[in-house]
């Protein structure tokens, strides 16, 4: 009566064994480490540099377990003996290497290779347990206003050229206003009328000096505030997109104050890559090559790759379109097997590109790569102390300078981007959205390893105490069946850990609370089943029939009770954020695994112990 076919036993055994294997990586604690990589994607790290960094750590009394380079040689990992020495080690190596390198905290996995080979990885730990990194970035709002003022100057130049009005090249003032000089008052009046029709929210002012009639224009305070707010929101959106591209579970990206953004990346393994991607302000501009027959205004830029061209390129000052018009970007290879980036523009950007290139077939168009970086500047203070600060600067270089064969539109490609890693990073940055203003890191920290260790210890203790109390109650109250429920409970904990590891869920303190709650709820189904079996025995039902009735009759109640809790967990995940979602994920997974172990695993164990026994007269329940 109480027997499973062989295939069902084997299926349950395979699921339990598989879950055990994929839960094993969580027994291998990661090593505290620091990671060294170059600010430039794809750049290699010298083995001598890593050896020198490790030697300096040893001399400073910081224990080094081992150091290693990745397969491509683009990143180095120095494993440490003590997590408390991570921050001193990072500061020491960062100061020793100087600019050009990214030194970040990391947790180096210790999972055996055979487990990694089958895709088994430990659960990611949240920021409160181990973990990740905390960045505080400051947005250069002033640069956003300056960029809009530069765009206003370009608009003014184009309008005046189209109308044939003679003017003096617009200048930008320190307070981000545009200053244009004219030879006559009539020309200034016409220009003022044109700019008023073309642009709103401007403050215009006339004045004369040195025989010229000047028009000063700038955005009013309300529009400046809008520009600053839009810049911050665009940076916020772009950062969220970049974090999503990195695949970080349960990240936090939120505004702090008028011009700062907080980014927390829990459980991420490659913090150096995260810092480089998040902190990099990169953009593209498409410009035509300078033609002295059309204008005398040009800018000169070096080539990014020496193999693309020699010396520098002279380009028109005004771009055709910028990276802000890019709606999609992906990588590929050209006919010669070299990496390229496939660009898709917005409809407006595509129209601008078409208008600019249809009349310039045979001319050359350049792709200008603009990257904002930060460098450490040290100055001597009034008391003789050394004050360090981060200074932003822009690196502008030409990626490619190619002849326009036909009018371009919404989709086209750019080549000459260097390595495949550089192409992938450029595509990611463009796909995530251009930053409206440069940003600098004003704070980087890890929620201390010691605090994380204390939280983990407290969480493990709570799980142990909760499980011990449940086990004691089940053994005391249900005896042999209590022992079976205990095995099912342990299996449930293993399966819950395996599923969270497989899906890459991040374990937080609220998640541990969800595990403790799951352990208490996991025996509910067994309690319902065992209580039903007791009732059947009291009514004189034979033991084998009582077991069968207990499992069959309690099934609908178990499903109803767990389904309603699962719905609540899903609602919490959909409307919650951060810690609430962590709790909801653990609870939802725990409900599913507890139903499997309570219904199938415990039934299989009961069948193995009591099934098929014709001489069964009593049950220890």
C-alpha positions as CSV (number, residue, x, y, z in Angstrom):
1,X,0.0,0.0,0.0
2,X,2.7,2.5,0.9
3,X,5.3,1.9,-1.7
4,X,6.8,4.1,-4.4
5,X,7.8,2.7,-7.8
6,X,11.6,2.4,-8.2
7,X,11.8,5.3,-10.6
8,X,10.2,7.7,-8.1
9,X,12.7,6.7,-5.4
10,X,15.6,7.3,-7.8
11,X,14.2,10.6,-8.9
12,X,13.9,11.9,-5.3
13,X,17.4,10.6,-4.6
14,X,18.8,12.3,-7.7
15,X,17.2,15.6,-6.7
16,X,18.6,15.4,-3.1
17,X,22.1,14.4,-4.3
18,X,22.1,17.1,-6.9
19,X,21.0,19.7,-4.3
20,X,23.7,18.5,-1.9
21,X,26.4,18.9,-4.6
22,X,25.3,22.4,-5.5
23,X,25.1,23.4,-1.8
24,X,28.7,22.2,-1.1
25,X,30.4,25.5,-2.3
26,X,28.9,27.3,0.6
27,X,31.2,25.3,2.9
28,X,34.2,26.8,1.3
29,X,34.6,30.3,2.7
30,X,36.2,32.9,0.3
31,X,39.6,34.4,1.0
32,X,39.9,38.1,1.7
33,X,41.8,39.7,-1.2
34,X,42.7,42.8,-3.0
35,X,42.4,43.0,-6.8
36,X,44.6,45.0,-9.1
37,X,43.6,46.0,-12.6
38,X,44.4,48.7,-15.1
39,X,42.1,51.7,-15.6
40,X,42.2,50.8,-19.3
41,X,40.2,47.8,-20.4
42,X,42.2,44.9,-21.8
43,X,45.5,46.3,-20.5
44,X,47.8,43.6,-19.0
45,X,49.3,43.5,-15.5
46,X,53.0,42.7,-15.2
47,X,53.9,39.7,-13.0
48,X,56.8,41.8,-11.6
49,X,54.3,44.4,-10.5
50,X,52.2,41.9,-8.6
51,X,55.4,40.4,-7.0
52,X,56.5,43.8,-5.9
53,X,53.1,44.6,-4.4
54,X,53.0,41.3,-2.5
55,X,56.5,41.9,-1.2
56,X,55.6,45.3,0.1
57,X,52.6,43.8,1.9
58,X,54.8,41.2,3.5
59,X,57.3,43.9,4.6
60,X,54.4,45.9,6.2
61,X,53.5,42.8,8.2
62,X,50.4,41.9,6.2
63,X,50.1,38.2,5.6
64,X,49.9,37.1,2.0
65,X,48.4,33.7,1.3
66,X,49.2,33.7,-2.5
67,X,48.9,35.9,-5.6
68,X,47.7,35.1,-9.1
69,X,47.0,36.6,-12.5
70,X,43.9,35.7,-14.5
71,X,44.2,33.9,-17.8
72,X,44.3,37.0,-19.9
73,X,46.8,38.8,-17.5
74,X,44.5,41.8,-17.2
75,X,43.8,41.4,-13.5
76,X,45.8,40.3,-10.5
77,X,44.5,38.9,-7.2
78,X,46.4,38.9,-3.9
79,X,44.9,36.6,-1.3
80,X,45.4,37.7,2.3
81,X,45.4,35.6,5.5
82,X,43.2,38.0,7.6
83,X,40.1,39.9,6.5
84,X,41.0,42.7,9.0
85,X,44.1,43.5,6.8
86,X,42.1,44.1,3.6
87,X,41.7,47.8,4.1
88,X,45.4,48.5,5.1
89,X,46.6,46.3,2.2
90,X,44.4,48.2,-0.3
91,X,45.7,51.6,1.0
92,X,49.3,50.4,0.8
93,X,49.1,49.0,-2.7
94,X,47.0,51.9,-4.0
95,X,49.6,54.4,-2.7
96,X,52.4,52.4,-4.1
97,X,51.1,51.9,-7.6
98,X,49.7,55.5,-8.1
99,X,47.5,56.6,-10.9
100,X,46.6,54.3,-13.8
101,X,45.6,51.3,-11.7
102,X,42.4,50.3,-9.9
103,X,42.9,48.6,-6.5
104,X,39.8,47.2,-5.0
105,X,38.7,44.9,-2.2
106,X,37.5,41.5,-3.2
107,X,36.5,38.1,-1.9
108,X,38.4,35.4,-3.8
109,X,36.5,32.1,-4.2
110,X,37.9,28.9,-2.8
111,X,35.4,26.6,-4.5
112,X,37.2,23.4,-5.8
113,X,37.7,23.3,-9.6
114,X,35.5,20.2,-10.0
115,X,32.5,22.1,-8.5
116,X,33.2,25.2,-10.6
117,X,33.3,22.9,-13.6
118,X,29.7,22.0,-13.2
119,X,28.6,25.6,-12.4
120,X,28.4,25.3,-8.7
121,X,29.0,28.6,-6.9
122,X,28.4,29.7,-3.3
123,X,25.6,32.1,-2.4
124,X,26.4,35.8,-2.7
125,X,26.4,37.5,0.6
126,X,24.8,40.9,1.1
127,X,26.6,44.0,2.1
128,X,25.5,43.5,5.7
129,X,27.1,40.0,5.8
130,X,30.4,40.4,4.0
131,X,30.4,42.3,1.9
132,X,30.2,44.2,-1.2
133,X,31.4,47.7,-1.8
134,X,29.9,51.1,-1.0
135,X,30.6,54.0,-3.4
136,X,29.7,57.6,-2.9
137,X,30.0,59.6,-6.1
138,X,29.7,63.3,-6.6
139,X,28.2,64.6,-9.8
140,X,29.9,67.7,-11.4
141,X,26.7,69.7,-11.9
142,X,28.6,72.7,-13.0
143,X,29.9,70.7,-16.0
144,X,26.4,69.9,-17.1
145,X,25.4,73.6,-17.2
146,X,28.7,74.3,-19.1
147,X,27.9,71.6,-21.7
148,X,24.4,73.1,-22.3
149,X,26.0,76.5,-22.7
150,X,28.4,75.1,-25.2
151,X,25.4,73.7,-27.1
152,X,23.7,77.0,-27.0
153,X,26.8,78.6,-28.6
154,X,26.7,76.0,-31.3
155,X,23.0,76.7,-32.0
156,X,23.8,80.4,-32.2
157,X,26.6,79.9,-34.7
158,X,24.5,77.7,-36.9
159,X,21.6,80.2,-36.9
160,X,23.8,83.1,-37.8
161,X,25.6,81.3,-40.5
162,X,22.3,80.2,-42.2
163,X,21.1,83.8,-42.1
164,X,24.3,85.2,-43.5
165,X,24.9,87.5,-40.5
166,X,28.5,88.4,-39.8
167,X,29.5,87.9,-36.1
168,X,32.5,87.4,-33.9
169,X,33.1,83.8,-32.7
170,X,31.0,83.2,-29.5
171,X,32.9,83.1,-26.3
172,X,31.9,81.2,-23.1
173,X,32.2,83.2,-19.8
174,X,33.1,81.7,-16.5
175,X,29.5,81.9,-15.3
176,X,28.4,79.8,-18.4
177,X,27.0,82.6,-20.5
178,X,27.5,83.0,-24.3
179,X,28.9,86.2,-25.6
180,X,28.6,87.1,-29.3
181,X,29.8,90.3,-30.9
182,X,28.3,92.1,-34.0
183,X,29.5,95.0,-36.2
184,X,26.1,96.7,-36.2
185,X,23.2,97.1,-33.9
186,X,20.9,95.9,-36.7
187,X,22.7,92.6,-36.9
188,X,22.4,92.2,-33.1
189,X,18.7,92.8,-33.2
190,X,18.2,90.2,-35.9
191,X,20.3,87.7,-34.0
192,X,18.4,88.4,-30.8
193,X,15.1,87.7,-32.6
194,X,16.4,84.5,-34.1
195,X,17.7,83.1,-30.8
196,X,14.5,84.1,-29.0
197,X,12.4,82.1,-31.5
198,X,14.7,79.1,-31.4
199,X,15.4,78.8,-27.6
200,X,13.3,79.5,-24.6
201,X,14.2,80.2,-20.9
202,X,17.0,82.6,-21.8
203,X,18.1,85.8,-20.2
204,X,19.4,88.2,-22.9
205,X,21.4,91.4,-22.4
206,X,22.7,94.0,-24.9
207,X,25.8,96.1,-24.3
208,X,28.6,97.8,-26.4
209,X,32.3,97.7,-25.9
210,X,35.3,98.6,-28.1
211,X,33.1,99.5,-31.1
212,X,31.2,96.1,-31.1
213,X,27.6,95.4,-30.3
214,X,27.5,92.4,-27.9
215,X,24.7,90.1,-27.1
216,X,25.1,88.2,-23.8
217,X,22.8,85.2,-23.3
218,X,22.4,82.6,-20.6
219,X,19.8,80.3,-19.1
220,X,17.6,81.7,-16.3
221,X,17.8,80.3,-12.8
222,X,14.7,78.0,-13.3
223,X,16.2,76.4,-16.4
224,X,19.6,76.0,-14.7
225,X,17.9,74.2,-11.9
226,X,16.1,72.0,-14.5
227,X,19.5,71.3,-16.2
228,X,21.1,70.3,-13.0
229,X,18.2,68.1,-12.0
230,X,18.0,66.4,-15.4
231,X,21.8,65.8,-15.3
232,X,21.6,64.1,-11.9
233,X,18.6,62.0,-12.9
234,X,20.3,60.9,-16.2
235,X,23.4,59.9,-14.2
236,X,21.3,58.0,-11.8
237,X,19.5,56.1,-14.6
238,X,22.8,55.4,-16.4
239,X,24.4,54.1,-13.2
240,X,21.4,51.8,-12.7
241,X,21.7,50.5,-16.2
242,X,25.4,49.9,-15.8
243,X,24.9,48.0,-12.5
244,X,22.2,45.9,-14.2
245,X,24.8,45.1,-17.0
246,X,27.2,43.9,-14.3
247,X,24.6,41.4,-13.1
248,X,24.7,42.4,-9.5
249,X,21.9,41.0,-7.3
250,X,19.9,43.4,-5.2
251,X,22.0,46.5,-5.8
252,X,21.3,49.9,-4.3
253,X,21.6,53.0,-6.5
254,X,20.0,56.1,-5.0
255,X,20.4,59.8,-4.7
256,X,21.9,61.4,-1.7
257,X,21.6,65.2,-1.3
258,X,21.7,67.7,-4.2
259,X,24.6,66.2,-6.2
260,X,25.6,62.9,-4.8
261,X,24.7,59.3,-5.6
262,X,25.2,56.2,-3.4
263,X,26.0,52.8,-5.1
264,X,26.1,49.6,-3.0
265,X,27.0,46.4,-4.8
266,X,26.5,43.4,-2.4
267,X,28.0,40.1,-3.2
268,X,29.9,41.2,-6.3
269,X,33.1,39.3,-7.0
270,X,34.9,41.6,-9.3
271,X,34.8,44.9,-7.5
272,X,37.7,46.4,-9.6
273,X,35.7,45.9,-12.8
274,X,32.6,47.4,-11.1
275,X,34.5,50.5,-10.0
276,X,36.0,51.0,-13.5
277,X,32.6,50.6,-15.2
278,X,30.6,52.7,-12.7
279,X,33.2,55.5,-12.4
280,X,34.0,55.8,-16.1
281,X,32.4,58.8,-17.8
282,X,32.7,58.0,-21.5
283,X,31.0,59.4,-24.5
284,X,31.2,59.5,-28.3
285,X,31.0,62.4,-30.7
286,X,30.8,62.0,-34.4
287,X,32.5,64.9,-36.2
288,X,33.4,65.7,-39.8
289,X,37.0,66.3,-40.7
290,X,37.9,70.0,-40.8
291,X,37.5,71.6,-44.2
292,X,39.2,75.0,-44.5
293,X,36.9,75.9,-47.4
294,X,33.9,75.8,-45.2
295,X,35.0,77.2,-41.8
296,X,38.0,78.4,-39.9
297,X,36.9,76.8,-36.6
298,X,38.4,73.4,-35.7
299,X,39.8,71.4,-32.9
300,X,42.8,69.0,-33.0
301,X,42.9,65.6,-31.3
302,X,45.3,62.7,-31.2
303,X,44.5,59.2,-32.4
304,X,43.7,56.7,-29.7
305,X,45.5,53.9,-31.4
306,X,48.8,54.7,-33.1
307,X,48.1,52.1,-35.8
308,X,44.9,54.0,-36.9
309,X,46.7,57.1,-38.0
310,X,49.8,59.3,-37.4
311,X,49.9,62.5,-35.5
312,X,46.6,64.3,-34.9
313,X,43.4,65.0,-36.7
314,X,41.7,68.3,-37.2
315,X,37.9,68.1,-36.7
316,X,35.0,70.5,-36.9
317,X,34.2,72.0,-33.6
318,X,30.5,71.1,-33.6
319,X,29.6,67.4,-33.4
320,X,27.0,65.8,-35.7
321,X,25.6,63.7,-32.9
322,X,26.8,62.5,-29.5
323,X,26.5,59.3,-27.5
324,X,23.3,60.6,-26.0
325,X,21.6,59.7,-29.3
326,X,22.7,56.1,-29.1
327,X,19.8,53.7,-28.2
328,X,21.6,50.4,-28.7
329,X,25.2,49.2,-29.1
330,X,26.6,45.8,-29.6
331,X,29.9,44.2,-30.5
332,X,30.9,42.3,-33.6
333,X,33.7,41.7,-36.1
334,X,34.5,43.3,-39.4
335,X,35.4,41.5,-42.6
336,X,39.0,41.3,-41.4
337,X,38.1,39.8,-38.0
338,X,38.8,43.0,-36.1
339,X,36.4,44.0,-33.3
340,X,33.8,46.6,-34.1
341,X,30.8,48.3,-32.3
342,X,27.5,48.3,-34.0
343,X,25.6,51.5,-33.3
344,X,21.9,52.2,-33.5
345,X,20.8,55.9,-33.1
346,X,17.5,57.4,-32.1
347,X,15.2,58.6,-35.0
348,X,16.3,62.2,-34.3
349,X,19.9,61.3,-34.1
350,X,19.6,59.2,-37.3
351,X,18.0,62.2,-39.1
352,X,20.8,64.5,-38.0
353,X,23.4,61.9,-39.1
354,X,21.7,61.6,-42.5
355,X,21.5,65.3,-43.1
356,X,25.2,65.8,-42.2
357,X,26.6,62.9,-44.4
358,X,24.4,63.1,-47.5
359,X,26.1,66.3,-48.7
360,X,29.6,65.1,-47.6
361,X,30.0,61.8,-49.4
362,X,33.7,61.4,-50.0
363,X,34.7,63.4,-47.0
364,X,35.9,61.8,-43.8
365,X,34.1,61.5,-40.5
366,X,35.8,60.9,-37.2
367,X,34.6,59.1,-34.1
368,X,35.9,61.0,-31.1
369,X,36.1,59.1,-27.8
370,X,35.8,61.3,-24.7
371,X,36.7,59.8,-21.3
372,X,36.6,61.7,-18.0
373,X,39.0,60.4,-15.4
374,X,40.2,61.4,-12.0
375,X,43.8,61.8,-10.7
376,X,45.2,62.4,-7.3
377,X,46.6,65.8,-6.7
378,X,48.7,66.6,-3.6
379,X,49.1,70.1,-2.3
380,X,50.8,71.5,0.8
381,X,48.4,73.0,3.3
382,X,48.9,76.2,5.3
383,X,50.3,74.2,8.2
384,X,52.7,72.2,6.0
385,X,50.5,69.1,5.9
386,X,49.9,67.3,2.5
387,X,46.3,67.6,1.3
388,X,45.2,65.1,-1.3
389,X,42.3,65.8,-3.6
390,X,40.8,64.2,-6.8
391,X,41.0,66.3,-9.9
392,X,38.8,65.5,-12.9
393,X,40.3,65.7,-16.4
394,X,39.2,64.7,-19.9
395,X,41.0,62.4,-22.4
396,X,39.9,63.0,-25.9
397,X,41.1,60.8,-28.8
398,X,40.0,59.8,-32.3
399,X,39.0,56.2,-32.6
400,X,38.5,56.2,-36.3
401,X,38.7,58.5,-39.3
402,X,36.9,57.0,-42.2
403,X,35.6,58.1,-45.6
404,X,31.8,58.5,-45.9
405,X,30.9,56.1,-48.7
406,X,27.1,56.9,-48.6
407,X,24.7,58.8,-46.5
408,X,24.4,57.3,-43.0
409,X,21.3,56.8,-41.0
410,X,20.0,55.1,-37.9
411,X,22.4,52.1,-38.0
412,X,26.1,51.9,-38.8
413,X,29.3,50.6,-37.3
414,X,32.6,52.0,-35.9
415,X,35.9,50.2,-36.1
416,X,39.4,50.8,-34.8
417,X,38.3,50.3,-31.1
418,X,41.3,48.2,-30.2
419,X,40.7,44.9,-28.4
420,X,37.5,42.9,-28.0
421,X,37.5,43.9,-24.3
422,X,37.6,47.6,-25.2
423,X,34.8,47.1,-27.7
424,X,32.6,45.3,-25.2
425,X,33.2,48.0,-22.6
426,X,32.4,50.8,-25.0
427,X,29.2,49.1,-26.1
428,X,28.2,48.6,-22.5
429,X,28.8,52.3,-21.7
430,X,26.8,53.5,-24.7
431,X,24.1,51.0,-24.2
432,X,23.7,52.0,-20.5
433,X,23.4,55.6,-21.5
434,X,25.8,58.5,-21.5
435,X,26.5,60.3,-18.3
436,X,25.2,63.9,-18.4
437,X,28.1,65.1,-16.2
438,X,31.4,63.8,-14.9
439,X,31.5,62.1,-11.5
440,X,34.2,61.5,-9.0
441,X,34.5,59.0,-6.2
442,X,34.4,60.8,-2.9
443,X,34.0,57.7,-0.7
444,X,34.7,54.0,-1.1
445,X,34.3,51.5,1.7
446,X,33.3,48.0,2.6
447,X,30.9,47.3,5.5
448,X,33.7,45.9,7.7
449,X,34.6,42.3,7.4
450,X,34.5,42.0,11.2
451,X,30.9,43.3,11.3
452,X,30.0,41.0,8.5
453,X,31.6,38.0,10.3
454,X,29.6,38.9,13.4
455,X,26.4,39.1,11.5
456,X,27.1,35.7,9.8
457,X,27.9,34.1,13.1
458,X,24.7,35.5,14.7
459,X,22.7,34.3,11.7
460,X,24.2,30.8,11.7
461,X,23.5,30.6,15.5
462,X,19.9,31.6,15.0
463,X,19.4,28.9,12.3
464,X,21.1,26.3,14.6
465,X,19.0,27.2,17.6
466,X,15.8,27.3,15.5
467,X,16.5,24.0,13.9
468,X,17.5,22.4,17.2
469,X,14.3,23.4,18.9
470,X,12.2,22.2,16.1
471,X,14.1,18.8,16.0
472,X,13.7,18.3,19.8
473,X,10.0,19.0,19.6
474,X,9.4,16.6,16.7
475,X,11.5,13.8,18.2
476,X,9.7,14.2,21.6
477,X,6.2,14.5,20.2
478,X,6.3,12.2,17.1
479,X,9.2,9.8,17.9
480,X,10.1,7.7,14.8
481,X,8.1,10.0,12.5
482,X,9.7,12.9,14.2
483,X,13.1,11.5,13.2
484,X,11.9,11.2,9.6
485,X,10.6,14.8,9.7
486,X,14.1,15.9,11.0
487,X,15.8,14.3,8.0
488,X,13.3,16.0,5.7
489,X,14.0,19.3,7.5
490,X,17.7,18.9,7.0
491,X,17.1,18.1,3.3
492,X,15.0,21.2,3.0
493,X,17.8,23.4,4.3
494,X,20.2,21.8,1.8
495,X,17.8,22.3,-1.1
496,X,17.1,25.9,-0.1
497,X,20.8,26.6,0.0
498,X,21.3,24.9,-3.4
499,X,18.5,26.8,-5.1
500,X,19.7,30.2,-3.8
501,X,23.2,29.4,-5.0
502,X,22.0,28.3,-8.5
503,X,19.9,31.4,-9.1
504,X,22.6,33.7,-7.7
505,X,20.4,35.1,-4.9
506,X,22.1,37.4,-2.4
507,X,21.8,36.3,1.2
508,X,21.2,39.2,3.7
509,X,20.3,39.3,7.3
510,X,16.6,39.6,6.5
511,X,17.2,36.5,4.2
512,X,18.5,34.6,7.2
513,X,15.4,35.6,9.1
514,X,13.5,34.1,6.1
515,X,15.4,30.8,6.5
516,X,14.7,30.6,10.2
517,X,11.0,31.2,9.5
518,X,11.1,28.6,6.7
519,X,12.5,26.0,9.2
520,X,9.6,26.6,11.5
521,X,7.1,26.5,8.6
522,X,8.7,23.5,7.0
523,X,7.5,21.1,9.7
524,X,3.9,22.5,9.5
525,X,3.1,20.1,6.7
526,X,4.6,17.1,8.6
527,X,2.6,18.1,11.7
528,X,-0.6,18.2,9.6
529,X,0.2,14.8,8.1
530,X,1.2,13.2,11.4
531,X,-1.8,14.6,13.3
532,X,-4.0,13.1,10.6
533,X,-2.3,9.7,10.9
534,X,-2.9,9.8,14.7
535,X,-6.6,10.6,14.2
536,X,-6.9,7.7,11.8
537,X,-5.2,5.3,14.3
538,X,-7.6,6.5,17.1
539,X,-10.5,5.7,14.8
540,X,-9.3,2.1,14.5
541,X,-7.8,2.4,11.0
542,X,-5.0,-0.1,10.4
543,X,-1.5,1.4,10.4
544,X,-0.8,1.1,6.7
545,X,-4.2,2.6,5.8
546,X,-3.7,5.4,8.4
547,X,-0.4,6.3,6.8
548,X,-1.9,6.5,3.3
549,X,-4.9,8.5,4.6
550,X,-2.8,10.9,6.5
551,X,-0.7,11.9,3.5
552,X,-3.7,11.9,1.0
553,X,-6.2,13.8,3.2
554,X,-3.7,16.4,4.4
555,X,-2.5,17.2,0.9
556,X,-5.2,19.9,0.0
557,X,-4.7,21.7,3.4
558,X,-0.9,21.8,2.9
559,X,-1.2,23.2,-0.6
560,X,-3.7,25.8,0.4
561,X,-1.7,27.0,3.4
562,X,1.6,27.2,1.5
563,X,0.1,28.7,-1.6
564,X,-1.3,31.7,0.3
565,X,2.0,32.3,2.0
566,X,3.8,32.0,-1.4
567,X,1.4,34.7,-2.8
568,X,2.3,37.0,0.1
569,X,6.0,36.4,-0.5
570,X,5.6,37.3,-4.2
571,X,3.7,40.5,-3.3
572,X,6.5,41.4,-0.9
573,X,9.1,40.9,-3.6
574,X,7.2,43.0,-6.2
575,X,6.4,46.0,-4.0
576,X,9.4,45.8,-1.6
577,X,13.1,46.7,-2.2
578,X,16.4,45.8,-0.7
579,X,16.1,43.9,2.6
580,X,12.4,43.2,2.0
581,X,13.1,41.5,-1.3
582,X,15.9,39.5,0.3
583,X,13.4,38.2,2.9
584,X,10.7,37.5,0.2
585,X,13.1,35.5,-2.0
586,X,14.3,33.3,0.8
587,X,10.7,32.7,2.0
588,X,9.3,31.9,-1.4
589,X,12.1,29.4,-2.2
590,X,11.8,27.9,1.3
591,X,8.0,27.3,0.8
592,X,8.6,25.4,-2.5
593,X,11.4,23.3,-1.1
594,X,9.6,22.6,2.2
595,X,6.5,21.3,0.3
596,X,8.8,19.0,-1.7
597,X,10.6,17.6,1.3
598,X,7.5,17.3,3.5
599,X,5.4,15.6,0.9
600,X,7.8,13.6,-1.2
601,X,11.0,13.1,0.8
602,X,9.3,12.3,4.1
603,X,6.8,10.0,2.4
604,X,9.6,8.2,0.7
605,X,11.4,7.7,4.0
606,X,8.1,6.5,5.7
607,X,7.6,4.0,2.8
608,X,11.1,2.7,3.2
609,X,10.6,2.2,6.9
610,X,7.0,0.9,7.0
611,X,5.9,0.3,3.5
612,X,5.0,-3.3,2.5
613,X,5.1,-4.6,6.1
614,X,2.1,-6.8,6.5
615,X,3.0,-7.5,10.2
616,X,2.9,-3.8,11.1
617,X,0.5,-3.5,14.1
618,X,1.6,-0.2,15.8
619,X,3.2,3.0,14.8
620,X,5.6,5.1,17.0
621,X,3.9,8.4,16.4
